[in-house]
Amino acid sequence: QVQLVESGGGLVQAGGSLRLSCAASRSIFSSNDMGWYRQAPGSQRELVARITVSGSTNYVASVKGRFTISRDNAKNMLYLQMNSLKPEDTAVYYCAAERFRVPRYWGQGTQVTVSS
């Protein structure tokens, strides 16, 4: 059974930090690149960060230097460490399993709200 479950969202003040986690089923985690996406109200869902099976990473320009994506292949876990949060980071954050940079499976999302 394919499953992605995010956790770690919440309300934080600007400048604060949060760490998102995504628990993935073993059947998809080991063979797929993984990504964090976000969707703010009235906006399209956008890629925030991606990590390949081999560990290569890339980030959207707006989060470079502030966010860090990582994966623990032994635990089938994906993480997003978010530092120096800004109000514009407010969104629902989703983890996704990807193949050839196309999301194949989605989690249910976790809300991140950054107050000014």
N, C-alpha and C positions, 0 to 999 in steps of 0.2 A: 504494500500500500504506500502510495506516494504521500508524504506529509511534510509540510514546512510550517513551523510554529514560531512566531516572533514573540519576543518579550523585552522588557526594559524601557519602554516608552514612559512618558510622564510629563509633568510640568516643571520647568526649570527657568531660572532667571537668565537674562542675557549675560554671556560670559561664562556660564556654567558648563557642566559636562554631563553626558549620559553615555551609557554603553548599551547598545542593542545586541540582542542575541537571537539566533535563529537555529532551532533544532530541526535537523533534517533526517529523513529516513535514509538508511544506509544505501538503499537501492538506487538513489539518485545522487547522493552527495559525492561519492567517490569518483564518479564518471562525468560530472558536469562542472562547468564553470559556475560561479555563484555571483549574484549581484544584489546590491541594495538599491531600491528605487524609492521615490517619494512622490506624493501627490498632494498638492495644496488645494484648498477650495477654489474652484473655478479655473484650475490649471490642469494641464496634461501631466500624466505620470512621466517622470524623468529618471534616468539613470543617475545615481549618485556615485557609486563605486562598483568596481568589478574585480574579482580575483579568479584567476584561472586554476585549473587543477594543479598546475605546477607551481602556483604561488605568485605569478606575475599580477601586478595591480595597475588599475588606472582609475582616475577620479575626474568628476566634472570640475571645471575650473573654480567654481564658487566654493568648493570645500577643500581644495588642495591646501595642505599644511595645517588643516584643522581636524579632518576626519582620517581615521585609519581603518581599513578593512583587513580582516584576518580570518583564517580558517584553521580549525583543529580537525584534521582528517581522522584522527584516532577516535574522536568523540562525535564526529558528524555534526560539528557546530560551526556556525558562521557568526562573526562579530562585526560590529561597527562602533568604534570608539569615536565619540563626537566631543570635541573640545571647542572652547571659545564660541559657544552657540550664539546665534543671532536670531532675532525675531523672524527673519525671512527663512529660517530653517524649519519653521513650523509647518508640519505636514503629517500625513499618514505615511509611515515607512513600511515598505514591503521587502521581504527577501524573495529571491527568485532563483531557480535553477535554469541555467542557460545552455544552449548548444549553438555554436556558431553565432554567438552574441544575440540570439533570439530567446527570450524567456519561454520556457516550456511549462513550468509549474510555478505557482504563486502561493505565498502564505496569506494569512487573513489580514495582516497589517497591524501596526501598533502606532498609536497617536503620540507625536512629539509636539509639545507646545512650549514655545520660548517667549517669555514675557519681557517687555522692555523696562 
